[in-house]
């Protein structure tokens, strides 16, 4: 009897004809493609119900009903429908806000891991309704396959076993020989460097050797190197530690609009505490104007923090010139060099900077260890107090295995820089962009072309959601990153990309490729082929077809 009243099988979210999800309502160029929630229904099922394409229809189950637009097509099997997922939230047009497919099912029947309602074998009925017509939509051509008349874009091929990692600005694999160098200090040589016995002495000597390796990379003495838990702690120690040492409760601080959150957040917090903060803008290439910095400095300026190279679009700042301006005004200068060190040569003596932060996992070392370089004479107060390790500046038992790995990573970086590996990487990056432009002429490169990290390519692909592209390329075994991050069902575009002058839509449609020492031309060719394939087949993805 139930099947007589509800003869159709309901699915949700299996068919998306645009690069669109419910959280995309905040992106106008994507939201415009689908102003109303839609339900896909077979041509014969629609005809039996006097439903035409684009009619408003009411989808009902024994538990509830929702209103959607009909998409009538032969590309779905008879007896089944597929409705848009999402809706029912505060975003988007009224038709989306009123349409929550969760009303059709039992919310107490859900997957215990994801928390999502379960729709399996959900029966439904579809009827035409006289609801006032909403915004019209364009109906793209639908390509059919020979199997079950379902849309099967090339993007839905079986997940590949090939792996191409193009996200080295996020993190890097542990480099050759580094794990082997670390293992003894996780096994036999496990001593505490503060201990006076033989096991402790071996650990202490190993840490000292690693410290010298880091110092050699930066061209300074080992005493200037303070180990931390990573780049974020190093930035916080540089910013908060110097101000704490000054005993300042107020004063003027300078940074930029494109910094990493590990710099922006401490400045935001200090601003709440009474400090005034100037955030310098950048031009369309992502560069700070040295003259603007000079004009911004006042008699109350205490500290300037400007990153060496941007993690998203790779622009390299004229740090030597900026540091000289700070020095002329007797202002401390800190640079977050996490993305720059090992990709380009960094000489703290030549740059004449006061403070510099780096992190091991961005340069083929292990995660969980970083360094703060402190110029001789610069006073800094500890943020973590205890046993007085690291010259009393950073207490806590040293992470010996990670520090050993960091030292080896710095030795590897020196070898890379001397061998010209960066030039090879830059050549591959430029080759990648040349191929992208040929395949997708509307693509736009972001950041500086000349003053750019050799491994970084940030591009905007109009009309293609960056996060969706990341997920689809991941099915091809290709790893990269997008220019925005989803938070609480809404999408925040990258602050750094907005600072370049990109619109929110453009920032959402941006991806970053960051190459590594193992990247090959074959990897780039494979990536280009996959990108072209997805670009040409971006109308949607079929996840499953219901059984009858």
GIBELZI-V34618 format. One line per field, one symbol per residue. phi: phi as a letter, one per 20 degrees, with the letter a starting at -180 (. if undefined). A space follows every 50 residues. Layout:
# GIBELZI-V34618
phi=???
This chain:
# GIBELZI-V34618
phi=.ffffcedeecbneccecfbcgfegfdgfefffbfcfccecfgfffffdl ddgnffcdeccfdrbbdbeedebeecffncccdgennndeenfffffedc fffecefedcffeenefddgleebcccfceggfeffcedffdeedfdmld fcggfefggeefcceccffeacfffgnffffeggedcfeefegefefgff fffffffffffffffffembeffeddfceqffffffffffffffffmedc qdccbcedffgfdffgffffffepfecddffcefendeegfffgfefcfe fdbcccffbffednfdefggfffffffgdldfcdcedgeefnecfcdfff fldebbdbcffecmdffnbbbdecfgnfebefeddrfnfllmebfpgfeg gfffffgffffffgffffemfffffffffffgfgfffffcgffcednfee ecgfddcdcddgndfgfffgfffffenddbcdebceclmdddffffffff offfffffddccdcecfefdfffffffffffffffecefrceeadfed
